[in-house]
Amino acid sequence: MPQDLPPQGGYEAVQYRRNIPTRGLRPVWYLVGMLGVMTYGWRQVFLGQREKTEMAREKMWARIHLTPLLQAEEDRDQVRRYYADLKREKELLGSQSGPYNSERFVRPTYAATPARTVE
């Protein structure tokens, strides 16, 4: 019986690798893109911090410049309240000048202290 022999010129090469076409960009371009995005983000963080610092400085100077005005308003309010209290007290007590103008109030007496001698 004759033996099977390969065909004339041999068999075709066996394709053992998958020939899949590459899709997308090369990995280095993804790295460049991420680096660009991160650079932009850090720049925005830096500018935001600078603006935050500037706003805090502006707020501090505004408070410094407004302090005398606010203090004057507070002083005016205290004076107004003081005179309103005096008026209310005069209406309540009449001719008496204060709450200690009565016989019930006893003025404190102070003990005499010996004179100090200087040597």
Biopython code that builds the backbone (N, CA, C, O; Angstrom):
import numpy as np
from Bio.PDB.StructureBuilder import StructureBuilder

atoms = [
    (1, "MET", "N", (0.857, -1.166, 0.000)),
    (1, "MET", "CA", (0.000, 0.000, 0.000)),
    (1, "MET", "C", (0.903, 1.228, 0.000)),
    (1, "MET", "O", (1.871, 1.316, 0.755)),
    (2, "PRO", "N", (0.558, 2.166, -0.864)),
    (2, "PRO", "CA", (1.427, 3.343, -0.952)),
    (2, "PRO", "C", (1.212, 4.292, 0.244)),
    (2, "PRO", "O", (0.113, 4.400, 0.786)),
    (3, "GLN", "N", (2.250, 4.941, 0.613)),
    (3, "GLN", "CA", (2.213, 5.836, 1.765)),
    (3, "GLN", "C", (1.766, 7.217, 1.304)),
    (3, "GLN", "O", (2.098, 7.667, 0.208)),
    (4, "ASP", "N", (0.960, 7.912, 2.221)),
    (4, "ASP", "CA", (0.530, 9.283, 1.882)),
    (4, "ASP", "C", (1.726, 10.199, 1.995)),
    (4, "ASP", "O", (2.454, 10.181, 2.988)),
    (5, "LEU", "N", (1.914, 10.979, 0.989)),
    (5, "LEU", "CA", (3.019, 11.933, 0.976)),
    (5, "LEU", "C", (2.460, 13.353, 0.932)),
    (5, "LEU", "O", (1.327, 13.564, 0.498)),
    (6, "PRO", "N", (3.255, 14.327, 1.381)),
    (6, "PRO", "CA", (2.785, 15.715, 1.294)),
    (6, "PRO", "C", (2.624, 16.129, -0.147)),
    (6, "PRO", "O", (3.270, 15.573, -1.035)),
    (7, "PRO", "N", (1.762, 17.107, -0.388)),
    (7, "PRO", "CA", (1.588, 17.561, -1.758)),
    (7, "PRO", "C", (2.871, 18.208, -2.281)),
    (7, "PRO", "O", (3.774, 18.558, -1.521)),
    (8, "GLN", "N", (2.915, 18.349, -3.562)),
    (8, "GLN", "CA", (4.074, 18.977, -4.183)),
    (8, "GLN", "C", (4.211, 20.408, -3.668)),
    (8, "GLN", "O", (3.213, 21.127, -3.715)),
    (9, "GLY", "N", (5.335, 20.876, -3.190)),
    (9, "GLY", "CA", (5.565, 22.230, -2.656)),
    (9, "GLY", "C", (5.309, 22.308, -1.165)),
    (9, "GLY", "O", (5.605, 23.348, -0.576)),
    (10, "GLY", "N", (4.786, 21.297, -0.517)),
    (10, "GLY", "CA", (4.577, 21.235, 0.920)),
    (10, "GLY", "C", (3.213, 21.790, 1.328)),
    (10, "GLY", "O", (2.458, 22.354, 0.536)),
    (11, "TYR", "N", (2.962, 21.596, 2.577)),
    (11, "TYR", "CA", (1.710, 22.120, 3.140)),
    (11, "TYR", "C", (1.828, 23.630, 3.375)),
    (11, "TYR", "O", (2.925, 24.182, 3.456)),
    (12, "GLU", "N", (0.647, 24.288, 3.484)),
    (12, "GLU", "CA", (0.660, 25.725, 3.808)),
    (12, "GLU", "C", (1.093, 25.902, 5.252)),
    (12, "GLU", "O", (0.983, 24.980, 6.060)),
    (13, "ALA", "N", (1.591, 27.100, 5.576)),
    (13, "ALA", "CA", (2.011, 27.375, 6.945)),
    (13, "ALA", "C", (0.782, 27.451, 7.841)),
    (13, "ALA", "O", (-0.246, 28.013, 7.464)),
    (14, "VAL", "N", (0.905, 26.889, 9.007)),
    (14, "VAL", "CA", (-0.195, 26.896, 9.962)),
    (14, "VAL", "C", (-0.175, 28.252, 10.688)),
    (14, "VAL", "O", (0.837, 28.672, 11.249)),
    (15, "GLN", "N", (-1.338, 28.911, 10.650)),
    (15, "GLN", "CA", (-1.427, 30.223, 11.300)),
    (15, "GLN", "C", (-1.774, 30.009, 12.769)),
    (15, "GLN", "O", (-2.920, 29.716, 13.111)),
    (16, "TYR", "N", (-0.785, 30.157, 13.622)),
    (16, "TYR", "CA", (-0.996, 29.950, 15.048)),
    (16, "TYR", "C", (-1.129, 31.265, 15.810)),
    (16, "TYR", "O", (-1.497, 31.257, 16.985)),
    (17, "ARG", "N", (-0.836, 32.393, 15.164)),
    (17, "ARG", "CA", (-1.030, 33.698, 15.823)),
    (17, "ARG", "C", (-2.309, 34.321, 15.310)),
    (17, "ARG", "O", (-2.679, 34.164, 14.147)),
    (18, "ARG", "N", (-3.001, 35.061, 16.241)),
    (18, "ARG", "CA", (-4.197, 35.791, 15.801)),
    (18, "ARG", "C", (-3.725, 37.112, 15.243)),
    (18, "ARG", "O", (-2.900, 37.789, 15.857)),
    (19, "ASN", "N", (-4.218, 37.471, 14.130)),
    (19, "ASN", "CA", (-3.821, 38.717, 13.489)),
    (19, "ASN", "C", (-4.930, 39.745, 13.727)),
    (19, "ASN", "O", (-5.732, 40.033, 12.838)),
    (20, "ILE", "N", (-4.955, 40.301, 14.967)),
    (20, "ILE", "CA", (-5.991, 41.251, 15.337)),
    (20, "ILE", "C", (-5.435, 42.650, 15.089)),
    (20, "ILE", "O", (-4.339, 42.968, 15.548)),
    (21, "PRO", "N", (-6.180, 43.489, 14.369)),
    (21, "PRO", "CA", (-5.687, 44.849, 14.146)),
    (21, "PRO", "C", (-5.712, 45.658, 15.441)),
    (21, "PRO", "O", (-6.599, 45.474, 16.274)),
    (22, "THR", "N", (-4.750, 46.543, 15.607)),
    (22, "THR", "CA", (-4.706, 47.373, 16.812)),
    (22, "THR", "C", (-5.769, 48.455, 16.710)),
    (22, "THR", "O", (-6.015, 49.018, 15.643)),
    (23, "ARG", "N", (-6.395, 48.730, 17.860)),
    (23, "ARG", "CA", (-7.429, 49.761, 17.898)),
    (23, "ARG", "C", (-6.979, 50.849, 18.851)),
    (23, "ARG", "O", (-6.225, 50.580, 19.786)),
    (24, "GLY", "N", (-7.430, 52.070, 18.629)),
    (24, "GLY", "CA", (-7.134, 53.161, 19.539)),
    (24, "GLY", "C", (-5.719, 53.699, 19.346)),
    (24, "GLY", "O", (-5.014, 53.375, 18.390)),
    (25, "LEU", "N", (-5.351, 54.526, 20.295)),
    (25, "LEU", "CA", (-4.053, 55.166, 20.230)),
    (25, "LEU", "C", (-3.004, 54.308, 20.913)),
    (25, "LEU", "O", (-3.313, 53.347, 21.618)),
    (26, "ARG", "N", (-1.769, 54.682, 20.686)),
    (26, "ARG", "CA", (-0.700, 53.997, 21.378)),
    (26, "ARG", "C", (-0.738, 54.414, 22.856)),
    (26, "ARG", "O", (-1.182, 55.520, 23.162)),
    (27, "PRO", "N", (-0.296, 53.581, 23.749)),
    (27, "PRO", "CA", (-0.376, 53.878, 25.192)),
    (27, "PRO", "C", (0.310, 55.191, 25.585)),
    (27, "PRO", "O", (-0.108, 55.835, 26.547)),
    (28, "VAL", "N", (1.331, 55.587, 24.874)),
    (28, "VAL", "CA", (2.014, 56.826, 25.229)),
    (28, "VAL", "C", (1.085, 58.031, 25.068)),
    (28, "VAL", "O", (1.219, 59.009, 25.803)),
    (29, "TRP", "N", (0.159, 57.979, 24.134)),
    (29, "TRP", "CA", (-0.760, 59.101, 23.942)),
    (29, "TRP", "C", (-1.782, 59.187, 25.070)),
    (29, "TRP", "O", (-2.198, 60.278, 25.458)),
    (30, "TYR", "N", (-2.187, 58.020, 25.599)),
    (30, "TYR", "CA", (-3.060, 58.037, 26.767)),
    (30, "TYR", "C", (-2.336, 58.662, 27.962)),
    (30, "TYR", "O", (-2.930, 59.422, 28.727)),
    (31, "LEU", "N", (-1.067, 58.341, 28.115)),
    (31, "LEU", "CA", (-0.263, 58.904, 29.186)),
    (31, "LEU", "C", (-0.127, 60.419, 29.024)),
    (31, "LEU", "O", (-0.227, 61.157, 30.003)),
    (32, "VAL", "N", (0.098, 60.878, 27.808)),
    (32, "VAL", "CA", (0.203, 62.322, 27.548)),
    (32, "VAL", "C", (-1.123, 63.016, 27.848)),
    (32, "VAL", "O", (-1.138, 64.103, 28.425)),
    (33, "GLY", "N", (-2.234, 62.393, 27.459)),
    (33, "GLY", "CA", (-3.550, 62.974, 27.730)),
    (33, "GLY", "C", (-3.827, 63.086, 29.230)),
    (33, "GLY", "O", (-4.301, 64.120, 29.701)),
    (34, "MET", "N", (-3.532, 62.028, 29.974)),
    (34, "MET", "CA", (-3.739, 62.072, 31.422)),
    (34, "MET", "C", (-2.837, 63.110, 32.073)),
    (34, "MET", "O", (-3.255, 63.803, 33.001)),
    (35, "LEU", "N", (-1.612, 63.222, 31.597)),
    (35, "LEU", "CA", (-0.696, 64.230, 32.129)),
    (35, "LEU", "C", (-1.239, 65.636, 31.872)),
    (35, "LEU", "O", (-1.137, 66.508, 32.736)),
    (36, "GLY", "N", (-1.809, 65.856, 30.702)),
    (36, "GLY", "CA", (-2.411, 67.160, 30.393)),
    (36, "GLY", "C", (-3.595, 67.470, 31.301)),
    (36, "GLY", "O", (-3.719, 68.587, 31.804)),
    (37, "VAL", "N", (-4.460, 66.489, 31.511)),
    (37, "VAL", "CA", (-5.631, 66.686, 32.370)),
    (37, "VAL", "C", (-5.194, 66.978, 33.809)),
    (37, "VAL", "O", (-5.746, 67.863, 34.463)),
    (38, "MET", "N", (-4.205, 66.233, 34.292)),
    (38, "MET", "CA", (-3.731, 66.456, 35.661)),
    (38, "MET", "C", (-3.055, 67.814, 35.802)),
    (38, "MET", "O", (-3.215, 68.485, 36.821)),
    (39, "THR", "N", (-2.306, 68.219, 34.792)),
    (39, "THR", "CA", (-1.660, 69.534, 34.835)),
    (39, "THR", "C", (-2.705, 70.638, 34.903)),
    (39, "THR", "O", (-2.566, 71.579, 35.684)),
    (40, "TYR", "N", (-3.751, 70.528, 34.088)),
    (40, "TYR", "CA", (-4.816, 71.522, 34.113)),
    (40, "TYR", "C", (-5.500, 71.552, 35.479)),
    (40, "TYR", "O", (-5.779, 72.627, 36.008)),
    (41, "GLY", "N", (-5.769, 70.379, 36.051)),
    (41, "GLY", "CA", (-6.427, 70.311, 37.358)),
    (41, "GLY", "C", (-5.579, 70.936, 38.459)),
    (41, "GLY", "O", (-6.095, 71.700, 39.275)),
    (42, "TRP", "N", (-4.290, 70.622, 38.493)),
    (42, "TRP", "CA", (-3.418, 71.205, 39.522)),
    (42, "TRP", "C", (-3.287, 72.707, 39.337)),
    (42, "TRP", "O", (-3.181, 73.439, 40.322)),
    (43, "ARG", "N", (-3.291, 73.182, 38.102)),
    (43, "ARG", "CA", (-3.228, 74.628, 37.857)),
    (43, "ARG", "C", (-4.472, 75.300, 38.418)),
    (43, "ARG", "O", (-4.384, 76.364, 39.030)),
    (44, "GLN", "N", (-5.641, 74.674, 38.209)),
    (44, "GLN", "CA", (-6.882, 75.235, 38.737)),
    (44, "GLN", "C", (-6.871, 75.244, 40.269)),
    (44, "GLN", "O", (-7.349, 76.196, 40.886)),
    (45, "VAL", "N", (-6.332, 74.197, 40.877)),
    (45, "VAL", "CA", (-6.231, 74.154, 42.340)),
    (45, "VAL", "C", (-5.344, 75.293, 42.829)),
    (45, "VAL", "O", (-5.687, 75.983, 43.789)),
    (46, "PHE", "N", (-4.211, 75.488, 42.176)),
    (46, "PHE", "CA", (-3.279, 76.546, 42.562)),
    (46, "PHE", "C", (-3.931, 77.918, 42.433)),
    (46, "PHE", "O", (-3.816, 78.743, 43.339)),
    (47, "LEU", "N", (-4.613, 78.169, 41.320)),
    (47, "LEU", "CA", (-5.275, 79.462, 41.134)),
    (47, "LEU", "C", (-6.412, 79.648, 42.137)),
    (47, "LEU", "O", (-6.633, 80.758, 42.621)),
    (48, "GLY", "N", (-7.133, 78.575, 42.453)),
    (48, "GLY", "CA", (-8.208, 78.664, 43.445)),
    (48, "GLY", "C", (-7.673, 79.002, 44.824)),
    (48, "GLY", "O", (-8.274, 79.799, 45.545)),
    (49, "GLN", "N", (-6.546, 78.402, 45.199)),
    (49, "GLN", "CA", (-5.932, 78.712, 46.487)),
    (49, "GLN", "C", (-5.482, 80.165, 46.538)),
    (49, "GLN", "O", (-5.645, 80.839, 47.555)),
    (50, "ARG", "N", (-4.919, 80.639, 45.443)),
    (50, "ARG", "CA", (-4.476, 82.035, 45.395)),
    (50, "ARG", "C", (-5.665, 82.978, 45.546)),
    (50, "ARG", "O", (-5.584, 83.973, 46.268)),
    (51, "GLU", "N", (-6.768, 82.667, 44.867)),
    (51, "GLU", "CA", (-7.964, 83.514, 44.965)),
    (51, "GLU", "C", (-8.553, 83.454, 46.374)),
    (51, "GLU", "O", (-9.008, 84.470, 46.900)),
    (52, "LYS", "N", (-8.547, 82.269, 46.986)),
    (52, "LYS", "CA", (-9.059, 82.123, 48.350)),
    (52, "LYS", "C", (-8.239, 82.961, 49.327)),
    (52, "LYS", "O", (-8.797, 83.616, 50.208)),
    (53, "THR", "N", (-6.920, 82.941, 49.174)),
    (53, "THR", "CA", (-6.051, 83.741, 50.031)),
    (53, "THR", "C", (-6.322, 85.224, 49.840)),
    (53, "THR", "O", (-6.373, 85.983, 50.808)),
    (54, "GLU", "N", (-6.494, 85.633, 48.593)),
    (54, "GLU", "CA", (-6.757, 87.049, 48.309)),
    (54, "GLU", "C", (-8.101, 87.493, 48.883)),
    (54, "GLU", "O", (-8.221, 88.606, 49.396)),
    (55, "MET", "N", (-9.110, 86.629, 48.799)),
    (55, "MET", "CA", (-10.417, 86.967, 49.362)),
    (55, "MET", "C", (-10.339, 87.087, 50.883)),
    (55, "MET", "O", (-10.962, 87.970, 51.473)),
    (56, "ALA", "N", (-9.573, 86.199, 51.516)),
    (56, "ALA", "CA", (-9.417, 86.277, 52.973)),
    (56, "ALA", "C", (-8.708, 87.570, 53.359)),
    (56, "ALA", "O", (-9.075, 88.209, 54.346)),
    (57, "ARG", "N", (-7.694, 87.959, 52.586)),
    (57, "ARG", "CA", (-6.988, 89.214, 52.863)),
    (57, "ARG", "C", (-7.932, 90.401, 52.699)),
    (57, "ARG", "O", (-7.925, 91.323, 53.516)),
    (58, "GLU", "N", (-8.741, 90.378, 51.649)),
    (58, "GLU", "CA", (-9.693, 91.467, 51.416)),
    (58, "GLU", "C", (-10.726, 91.543, 52.544)),
    (58, "GLU", "O", (-11.091, 92.633, 52.985)),
    (59, "LYS", "N", (-11.193, 90.386, 53.006)),
    (59, "LYS", "CA", (-12.162, 90.356, 54.102)),
    (59, "LYS", "C", (-11.545, 90.923, 55.380)),
    (59, "LYS", "O", (-12.194, 91.662, 56.119)),
    (60, "MET", "N", (-10.275, 90.564, 55.632)),
    (60, "MET", "CA", (-9.602, 91.060, 56.825)),
    (60, "MET", "C", (-9.452, 92.583, 56.763)),
    (60, "MET", "O", (-9.714, 93.268, 57.751)),
    (61, "TRP", "N", (-9.040, 93.110, 55.627)),
    (61, "TRP", "CA", (-8.882, 94.566, 55.505)),
    (61, "TRP", "C", (-10.231, 95.276, 55.590)),
    (61, "TRP", "O", (-10.314, 96.375, 56.138)),
    (62, "ALA", "N", (-11.277, 94.669, 55.060)),
    (62, "ALA", "CA", (-12.608, 95.272, 55.179)),
    (62, "ALA", "C", (-13.018, 95.368, 56.645)),
    (62, "ALA", "O", (-13.567, 96.381, 57.079)),
    (63, "ARG", "N", (-12.748, 94.300, 57.408)),
    (63, "ARG", "CA", (-13.080, 94.335, 58.832)),
    (63, "ARG", "C", (-12.255, 95.385, 59.557)),
    (63, "ARG", "O", (-12.768, 96.094, 60.423)),
    (64, "ILE", "N", (-10.967, 95.489, 59.203)),
    (64, "ILE", "CA", (-10.100, 96.483, 59.848)),
    (64, "ILE", "C", (-10.626, 97.887, 59.593)),
    (64, "ILE", "O", (-10.647, 98.719, 60.500)),
    (65, "HIS", "N", (-11.048, 98.153, 58.365)),
    (65, "HIS", "CA", (-11.514, 99.499, 58.027)),
    (65, "HIS", "C", (-12.916, 99.783, 58.548)),
    (65, "HIS", "O", (-13.276, 100.943, 58.746)),
    (66, "LEU", "N", (-13.710, 98.744, 58.774)),
    (66, "LEU", "CA", (-15.076, 98.951, 59.267)),
    (66, "LEU", "C", (-15.160, 98.990, 60.790)),
    (66, "LEU", "O", (-16.180, 99.411, 61.334)),
    (67, "THR", "N", (-14.112, 98.562, 61.486)),
    (67, "THR", "CA", (-14.149, 98.507, 62.948)),
    (67, "THR", "C", (-14.469, 99.860, 63.587)),
    (67, "THR", "O", (-15.330, 99.907, 64.465)),
    (68, "PRO", "N", (-13.819, 100.970, 63.192)),
    (68, "PRO", "CA", (-14.166, 102.254, 63.828)),
    (68, "PRO", "C", (-15.631, 102.644, 63.613)),
    (68, "PRO", "O", (-16.277, 103.162, 64.523)),
    (69, "LEU", "N", (-16.148, 102.397, 62.424)),
    (69, "LEU", "CA", (-17.546, 102.718, 62.147)),
    (69, "LEU", "C", (-18.473, 101.888, 63.035)),
    (69, "LEU", "O", (-19.421, 102.420, 63.612)),
    (70, "LEU", "N", (-18.206, 100.601, 63.144)),
    (70, "LEU", "CA", (-19.047, 99.742, 63.973)),
    (70, "LEU", "C", (-18.931, 100.116, 65.452)),
    (70, "LEU", "O", (-19.915, 100.055, 66.189)),
    (71, "GLN", "N", (-17.727, 100.502, 65.885)),
    (71, "GLN", "CA", (-17.545, 100.924, 67.278)),
    (71, "GLN", "C", (-18.318, 102.202, 67.555)),
    (71, "GLN", "O", (-18.920, 102.342, 68.620)),
    (72, "ALA", "N", (-18.309, 103.143, 66.601)),
    (72, "ALA", "CA", (-19.069, 104.383, 66.778)),
    (72, "ALA", "C", (-20.568, 104.096, 66.861)),
    (72, "ALA", "O", (-21.270, 104.697, 67.675)),
    (73, "GLU", "N", (-21.057, 103.189, 66.032)),
    (73, "GLU", "CA", (-22.475, 102.807, 66.096)),
    (73, "GLU", "C", (-22.812, 102.205, 67.454)),
    (73, "GLU", "O", (-23.854, 102.513, 68.032)),
    (74, "GLU", "N", (-21.930, 101.348, 67.961)),
    (74, "GLU", "CA", (-22.161, 100.737, 69.269)),
    (74, "GLU", "C", (-22.166, 101.802, 70.367)),
    (74, "GLU", "O", (-22.993, 101.753, 71.278)),
    (75, "ASP", "N", (-21.242, 102.767, 70.282)),
    (75, "ASP", "CA", (-21.200, 103.834, 71.277)),
    (75, "ASP", "C", (-22.475, 104.669, 71.244)),
    (75, "ASP", "O", (-23.028, 105.009, 72.290)),
    (76, "ARG", "N", (-22.939, 104.997, 70.039)),
    (76, "ARG", "CA", (-24.194, 105.761, 69.922)),
    (76, "ARG", "C", (-25.356, 104.994, 70.525)),
    (76, "ARG", "O", (-26.209, 105.574, 71.197)),
    (77, "ASP", "N", (-25.391, 103.691, 70.285)),
    (77, "ASP", "CA", (-26.473, 102.881, 70.823)),
    (77, "ASP", "C", (-26.415, 102.845, 72.345)),
    (77, "ASP", "O", (-27.455, 102.911, 73.000)),
    (78, "GLN", "N", (-25.220, 102.740, 72.919)),
    (78, "GLN", "CA", (-25.089, 102.734, 74.376)),
    (78, "GLN", "C", (-25.513, 104.068, 74.977)),
    (78, "GLN", "O", (-26.173, 104.095, 76.016)),
    (79, "VAL", "N", (-25.140, 105.179, 74.335)),
    (79, "VAL", "CA", (-25.545, 106.496, 74.839)),
    (79, "VAL", "C", (-27.063, 106.645, 74.774)),
    (79, "VAL", "O", (-27.683, 107.144, 75.713)),
    (80, "ARG", "N", (-27.652, 106.216, 73.675)),
    (80, "ARG", "CA", (-29.109, 106.290, 73.541)),
    (80, "ARG", "C", (-29.792, 105.462, 74.620)),
    (80, "ARG", "O", (-30.769, 105.913, 75.219)),
    (81, "ARG", "N", (-29.295, 104.261, 74.874)),
    (81, "ARG", "CA", (-29.868, 103.418, 75.927)),
    (81, "ARG", "C", (-29.691, 104.053, 77.307)),
    (81, "ARG", "O", (-30.592, 103.985, 78.142)),
    (82, "TYR", "N", (-28.533, 104.670, 77.546)),
    (82, "TYR", "CA", (-28.277, 105.311, 78.834)),
    (82, "TYR", "C", (-29.284, 106.429, 79.085)),
    (82, "TYR", "O", (-29.880, 106.502, 80.160)),
    (83, "TYR", "N", (-29.474, 107.300, 78.092)),
    (83, "TYR", "CA", (-30.428, 108.401, 78.267)),
    (83, "TYR", "C", (-31.866, 107.897, 78.362)),
    (83, "TYR", "O", (-32.682, 108.481, 79.076)),
    (84, "ALA", "N", (-32.182, 106.817, 77.645)),
    (84, "ALA", "CA", (-33.521, 106.236, 77.767)),
    (84, "ALA", "C", (-33.729, 105.669, 79.170)),
    (84, "ALA", "O", (-34.816, 105.793, 79.734)),
    (85, "ASP", "N", (-32.692, 105.047, 79.734)),
    (85, "ASP", "CA", (-32.795, 104.536, 81.107)),
    (85, "ASP", "C", (-32.972, 105.672, 82.109)),
    (85, "ASP", "O", (-33.779, 105.567, 83.032)),
    (86, "LEU", "N", (-32.214, 106.767, 81.927)),
    (86, "LEU", "CA", (-32.373, 107.918, 82.829)),
    (86, "LEU", "C", (-33.789, 108.482, 82.751)),
    (86, "LEU", "O", (-34.390, 108.817, 83.772)),
    (87, "LYS", "N", (-34.310, 108.583, 81.541)),
    (87, "LYS", "CA", (-35.667, 109.113, 81.362)),
    (87, "LYS", "C", (-36.686, 108.182, 82.018)),
    (87, "LYS", "O", (-37.596, 108.649, 82.702)),
    (88, "ARG", "N", (-36.544, 106.884, 81.818)),
    (88, "ARG", "CA", (-37.454, 105.916, 82.414)),
    (88, "ARG", "C", (-37.366, 105.957, 83.944)),
    (88, "ARG", "O", (-38.381, 105.863, 84.634)),
    (89, "GLU", "N", (-36.146, 106.098, 84.462)),
    (89, "GLU", "CA", (-35.957, 106.175, 85.909)),
    (89, "GLU", "C", (-36.603, 107.430, 86.478)),
    (89, "GLU", "O", (-37.208, 107.391, 87.549)),
    (90, "LYS", "N", (-36.474, 108.543, 85.761)),
    (90, "LYS", "CA", (-37.086, 109.791, 86.222)),
    (90, "LYS", "C", (-38.607, 109.674, 86.212)),
    (90, "LYS", "O", (-39.274, 110.190, 87.109)),
    (91, "GLU", "N", (-39.165, 108.994, 85.197)),
    (91, "GLU", "CA", (-40.612, 108.805, 85.149)),
    (91, "GLU", "C", (-41.090, 107.918, 86.297)),
    (91, "GLU", "O", (-42.150, 108.160, 86.873)),
    (92, "LEU", "N", (-40.310, 106.896, 86.625)),
    (92, "LEU", "CA", (-40.717, 105.974, 87.685)),
    (92, "LEU", "C", (-40.522, 106.567, 89.072)),
    (92, "LEU", "O", (-41.391, 106.420, 89.931)),
    (93, "LEU", "N", (-39.390, 107.238, 89.305)),
    (93, "LEU", "CA", (-39.076, 107.722, 90.645)),
    (93, "LEU", "C", (-39.538, 109.150, 90.905)),
    (93, "LEU", "O", (-39.602, 109.584, 92.055)),
    (94, "GLY", "N", (-39.854, 109.869, 89.858)),
    (94, "GLY", "CA", (-40.315, 111.245, 90.042)),
    (94, "GLY", "C", (-39.146, 112.169, 90.350)),
    (94, "GLY", "O", (-38.192, 112.242, 89.576)),
    (95, "SER", "N", (-39.214, 112.877, 91.473)),
    (95, "SER", "CA", (-38.207, 113.889, 91.785)),
    (95, "SER", "C", (-36.958, 113.285, 92.401)),
    (95, "SER", "O", (-35.915, 113.937, 92.447)),
    (96, "GLN", "N", (-37.046, 112.055, 92.874)),
    (96, "GLN", "CA", (-35.860, 111.444, 93.461)),
    (96, "GLN", "C", (-34.807, 111.246, 92.373)),
    (96, "GLN", "O", (-35.130, 110.944, 91.224)),
    (97, "SER", "N", (-33.557, 111.419, 92.752)),
    (97, "SER", "CA", (-32.526, 111.362, 91.727)),
    (97, "SER", "C", (-31.995, 109.958, 91.496)),
    (97, "SER", "O", (-31.405, 109.699, 90.446)),
    (98, "GLY", "N", (-32.181, 109.051, 92.429)),
    (98, "GLY", "CA", (-31.647, 107.708, 92.222)),
    (98, "GLY", "C", (-32.216, 106.735, 93.224)),
    (98, "GLY", "O", (-32.943, 107.140, 94.131)),
    (99, "PRO", "N", (-31.911, 105.485, 93.087)),
    (99, "PRO", "CA", (-32.477, 104.475, 93.987)),
    (99, "PRO", "C", (-31.868, 104.528, 95.377)),
    (99, "PRO", "O", (-32.447, 103.955, 96.300)),
    (100, "TYR", "N", (-30.723, 105.191, 95.581)),
    (100, "TYR", "CA", (-30.084, 105.231, 96.894)),
    (100, "TYR", "C", (-30.468, 106.483, 97.679)),
    (100, "TYR", "O", (-29.834, 106.785, 98.690)),
    (101, "ASN", "N", (-31.452, 107.191, 97.254)),
    (101, "ASN", "CA", (-31.875, 108.416, 97.921)),
    (101, "ASN", "C", (-33.005, 108.106, 98.888)),
    (101, "ASN", "O", (-34.077, 108.704, 98.798)),
    (102, "SER", "N", (-32.786, 107.207, 99.783)),
    (102, "SER", "CA", (-33.828, 106.891, 100.756)),
    (102, "SER", "C", (-33.181, 106.689, 102.121)),
    (102, "SER", "O", (-31.957, 106.620, 102.239)),
    (103, "GLU", "N", (-34.017, 106.595, 103.145)),
    (103, "GLU", "CA", (-33.507, 106.432, 104.497)),
    (103, "GLU", "C", (-33.041, 104.996, 104.738)),
    (103, "GLU", "O", (-32.283, 104.737, 105.673)),
    (104, "ARG", "N", (-33.482, 104.085, 103.915)),
    (104, "ARG", "CA", (-33.114, 102.690, 104.093)),
    (104, "ARG", "C", (-31.665, 102.428, 103.712)),
    (104, "ARG", "O", (-31.062, 101.468, 104.192)),
    (105, "PHE", "N", (-31.118, 103.247, 102.879)),
    (105, "PHE", "CA", (-29.744, 103.030, 102.431)),
    (105, "PHE", "C", (-28.780, 103.574, 103.476)),
    (105, "PHE", "O", (-28.855, 104.747, 103.841)),
    (106, "VAL", "N", (-27.887, 102.740, 103.952)),
    (106, "VAL", "CA", (-26.891, 103.144, 104.939)),
    (106, "VAL", "C", (-25.548, 103.167, 104.250)),
    (106, "VAL", "O", (-25.090, 102.165, 103.702)),
    (107, "ARG", "N", (-24.926, 104.329, 104.288)),
    (107, "ARG", "CA", (-23.621, 104.429, 103.653)),
    (107, "ARG", "C", (-22.599, 103.656, 104.470)),
    (107, "ARG", "O", (-22.638, 103.710, 105.699)),
    (108, "PRO", "N", (-21.701, 102.950, 103.836)),
    (108, "PRO", "CA", (-20.715, 102.164, 104.585)),
    (108, "PRO", "C", (-19.726, 103.069, 105.308)),
    (108, "PRO", "O", (-19.380, 104.153, 104.840)),
    (109, "THR", "N", (-19.290, 102.593, 106.448)),
    (109, "THR", "CA", (-18.271, 103.324, 107.202)),
    (109, "THR", "C", (-16.960, 102.588, 107.030)),
    (109, "THR", "O", (-16.924, 101.358, 106.977)),
    (110, "TYR", "N", (-15.914, 103.329, 106.947)),
    (110, "TYR", "CA", (-14.610, 102.735, 106.731)),
    (110, "TYR", "C", (-13.817, 102.801, 108.032)),
    (110, "TYR", "O", (-13.867, 103.803, 108.745)),
    (111, "ALA", "N", (-13.089, 101.738, 108.335)),
    (111, "ALA", "CA", (-12.260, 101.719, 109.541)),
    (111, "ALA", "C", (-11.052, 102.607, 109.313)),
    (111, "ALA", "O", (-10.484, 102.633, 108.221)),
    (112, "ALA", "N", (-10.672, 103.320, 110.331)),
    (112, "ALA", "CA", (-9.504, 104.178, 110.222)),
    (112, "ALA", "C", (-8.252, 103.323, 110.222)),
    (112, "ALA", "O", (-8.099, 102.431, 111.056)),
    (113, "THR", "N", (-7.397, 103.588, 109.325)),
    (113, "THR", "CA", (-6.137, 102.839, 109.263)),
    (113, "THR", "C", (-5.025, 103.713, 109.804)),
    (113, "THR", "O", (-5.024, 104.919, 109.557)),
    (114, "PRO", "N", (-4.081, 103.149, 110.532)),
    (114, "PRO", "CA", (-2.997, 103.957, 111.080)),
    (114, "PRO", "C", (-2.134, 104.522, 109.957)),
    (114, "PRO", "O", (-1.979, 103.922, 108.894)),
    (115, "ALA", "N", (-1.585, 105.688, 110.233)),
    (115, "ALA", "CA", (-0.729, 106.328, 109.236)),
    (115, "ALA", "C", (0.549, 105.533, 109.067)),
    (115, "ALA", "O", (1.055, 104.941, 110.020)),
    (116, "ARG", "N", (1.038, 105.524, 107.919)),
    (116, "ARG", "CA", (2.238, 104.779, 107.620)),
    (116, "ARG", "C", (3.453, 105.632, 107.918)),
    (116, "ARG", "O", (3.503, 106.801, 107.535)),
    (117, "THR", "N", (4.398, 105.080, 108.572)),
    (117, "THR", "CA", (5.609, 105.854, 108.884)),
    (117, "THR", "C", (6.702, 105.483, 107.913)),
    (117, "THR", "O", (6.904, 104.310, 107.597)),
    (118, "VAL", "N", (7.388, 106.467, 107.456)),
    (118, "VAL", "CA", (8.476, 106.258, 106.504)),
    (118, "VAL", "C", (9.780, 106.340, 107.267)),
    (118, "VAL", "O", (10.004, 107.330, 107.962)),
    (119, "GLU", "N", (10.621, 105.384, 107.175)),
    (119, "GLU", "CA", (11.893, 105.406, 107.891)),
    (119, "GLU", "C", (13.002, 105.929, 107.042)),
    (119, "GLU", "O", (14.143, 106.012, 107.499)),
]
sb = StructureBuilder()
sb.init_structure("model")
sb.init_model(0)
sb.init_chain("A")
sb.init_seg("    ")
for serial, (resi, resn, name, xyz) in enumerate(atoms, 1):
    if name == "N":
        sb.init_residue(resn, " ", resi, " ")
    sb.init_atom(name, np.array(xyz, "f"), 0.0, 1.0, " ", f" {name:<3s}", serial, name[0])
structure = sb.get_structure()
